[in-house]
Amino acid sequence: MLIRPTRRDVLRFGALAAALPAPALAQAWPAKPIKIICGYPAGGLTDIFARAYGDYISKVTGQSVLVENKTGASGAIAAEQIKSAAPDGYTLMFTISTTMIMNKVLFKKLPYDPDKDFALIAWLNAGHLPMIIHKDVPAKNVAEFADYARNNKVSLGTYGAGSYPHVVAETLNRHFGLKMEAVHYRGEALMWQDVASGAIQGGSGSIAGAASVLQTGIGRPIAVPTMVRARKLPDIPTFHEQGLTEQAFQVRGFICLVGPIGMPEQLVQKLSDMMVEGGKTPPIQKILETFGIDEGARDRTYFKEVMAKEGPVWIDLIKSLNLEPQ
């Protein structure tokens, strides 16, 4: 059972941390086990990354690392717990871009401030999210798919309202003047089942999640987002290569490691460096290969740059969906 610290505990731990010079605190860390709270369910990529990088941190430091899944409210439950944790490096969080950016639009009120409550440690690429259509749809690229959609009822799956696949569906509608329906699922598994059955004509999601439809040939990839082709799908052009230059096809979803605000800079940097090195190790490289991800963890400086450059774009994209905040 997780015992949440009281405000008095937080203040006491903070006072103890403040009593040590920041360099000394960073040098002494870790002197006890570390806990990583994962804001998303076991078995998903966020959880897999949390455990793999946690194992690496444990091997390097000699301290055990416990991963605890605290799911719900698009990562807000885990985020609230990190906000309340002592900023001493012993409680960290793996979460995704939804928690850090999109929730600011998707919820009327959050129990945390994404911009003020977290120390940014490391950014992790969540991989390409190709657009995949059912094999019976007579299209080999986005333009041909749009032509088909003009004359047929078409539904595209997403793994949640406000998700990247939702943005893709609506951006395609605007670009081509279409009226495709976005059908929202709770996660990828059911979405790809319906693509396989032909209940919906396509969707966007992870290469690993779509493995069943890709390997059987039931699903045909026709485009990948971002400016670089996916290593796992080298023959599939990007949306940009196909003439869709909207920012929606250039921004990236991500996974990240953060800690409570107030962590000493030296400790944040120490953890950031560990994450980058961990991303180069064979176990994590194997995970990247499985999920079709082209790079390991990036450092805190890169993370800050992504938040500054791509965060406002994401906010505008989610606002453009005209969703009613929860």
TAFENTA-V36813 format. One record per residue. N is the residue number from 0. RES is the residue in one letter. BURIAL is + if it has 9 or more other C-alpha atoms within 8 Angstrom, else -. Layout:
N,RES,BURIAL
N,RES,BURIAL
//
This chain:
0,M,-
1,L,-
2,I,-
3,R,-
4,P,+
5,T,-
6,R,-
7,R,-
8,D,+
9,V,+
10,L,+
11,R,-
12,F,+
13,G,+
14,A,-
15,L,-
16,A,+
17,A,-
18,A,-
19,L,-
20,P,-
21,A,+
22,P,+
23,A,-
24,L,+
25,A,+
26,Q,-
27,A,-
28,W,-
29,P,+
30,A,-
31,K,-
32,P,+
33,I,+
34,K,+
35,I,+
36,I,+
37,C,+
38,G,+
39,Y,+
40,P,+
41,A,-
42,G,-
43,G,-
44,L,-
45,T,+
46,D,+
47,I,+
48,F,+
49,A,+
50,R,+
51,A,+
52,Y,+
53,G,+
54,D,+
55,Y,+
56,I,+
57,S,+
58,K,-
59,V,-
60,T,-
61,G,-
62,Q,+
63,S,-
64,V,+
65,L,+
66,V,+
67,E,-
68,N,+
69,K,+
70,T,+
71,G,+
72,A,-
73,S,+
74,G,+
75,A,+
76,I,+
77,A,+
78,A,+
79,E,+
80,Q,+
81,I,+
82,K,+
83,S,+
84,A,+
85,A,+
86,P,+
87,D,+
88,G,+
89,Y,+
90,T,+
91,L,+
92,M,+
93,F,+
94,T,+
95,I,+
96,S,+
97,T,+
98,T,+
99,M,+
100,I,+
101,M,+
102,N,+
103,K,+
104,V,+
105,L,+
106,F,+
107,K,-
108,K,-
109,L,+
110,P,-
111,Y,+
112,D,-
113,P,+
114,D,-
115,K,-
116,D,+
117,F,+
118,A,+
119,L,+
120,I,+
121,A,+
122,W,+
123,L,+
124,N,+
125,A,+
126,G,+
127,H,+
128,L,+
129,P,+
130,M,+
131,I,+
132,I,+
133,H,+
134,K,+
135,D,-
136,V,+
137,P,-
138,A,-
139,K,-
140,N,+
141,V,+
142,A,-
143,E,+
144,F,+
145,A,+
146,D,-
147,Y,+
148,A,+
149,R,-
150,N,-
151,N,-
152,K,-
153,V,+
154,S,+
155,L,+
156,G,+
157,T,+
158,Y,+
159,G,+
160,A,-
161,G,+
162,S,+
163,Y,-
164,P,+
165,H,+
166,V,+
167,V,+
168,A,+
169,E,+
170,T,+
171,L,+
172,N,+
173,R,-
174,H,-
175,F,-
176,G,-
177,L,+
178,K,-
179,M,+
180,E,-
181,A,+
182,V,-
183,H,+
184,Y,+
185,R,-
186,G,-
187,E,+
188,A,-
189,L,+
190,M,+
191,W,+
192,Q,-
193,D,+
194,V,+
195,A,+
196,S,-
197,G,-
198,A,-
199,I,+
200,Q,+
201,G,+
202,G,+
203,S,+
204,G,+
205,S,+
206,I,+
207,A,-
208,G,+
209,A,+
210,A,-
211,S,-
212,V,+
213,L,+
214,Q,-
215,T,-
216,G,-
217,I,+
218,G,+
219,R,+
220,P,+
221,I,+
222,A,+
223,V,+
224,P,+
225,T,+
226,M,-
227,V,-
228,R,+
229,A,+
230,R,-
231,K,-
232,L,-
233,P,-
234,D,-
235,I,+
236,P,+
237,T,+
238,F,+
239,H,+
240,E,-
241,Q,+
242,G,-
243,L,+
244,T,-
245,E,-
246,Q,-
247,A,+
248,F,+
249,Q,+
250,V,+
251,R,-
252,G,+
253,F,+
254,I,+
255,C,+
256,L,+
257,V,+
258,G,+
259,P,+
260,I,+
261,G,-
262,M,+
263,P,+
264,E,-
265,Q,+
266,L,+
267,V,+
268,Q,+
269,K,+
270,L,+
271,S,+
272,D,+
273,M,+
274,M,+
275,V,+
276,E,-
277,G,+
278,G,+
279,K,+
280,T,-
281,P,-
282,P,-
283,I,+
284,Q,+
285,K,-
286,I,-
287,L,+
288,E,+
289,T,-
290,F,+
291,G,+
292,I,+
293,D,+
294,E,-
295,G,+
296,A,+
297,R,+
298,D,+
299,R,+
300,T,-
301,Y,+
302,F,+
303,K,+
304,E,-
305,V,+
306,M,+
307,A,-
308,K,-
309,E,+
310,G,+
311,P,+
312,V,+
313,W,+
314,I,+
315,D,-
316,L,+
317,I,+
318,K,+
319,S,-
320,L,+
321,N,-
322,L,-
323,E,-
324,P,-
325,Q,-
//
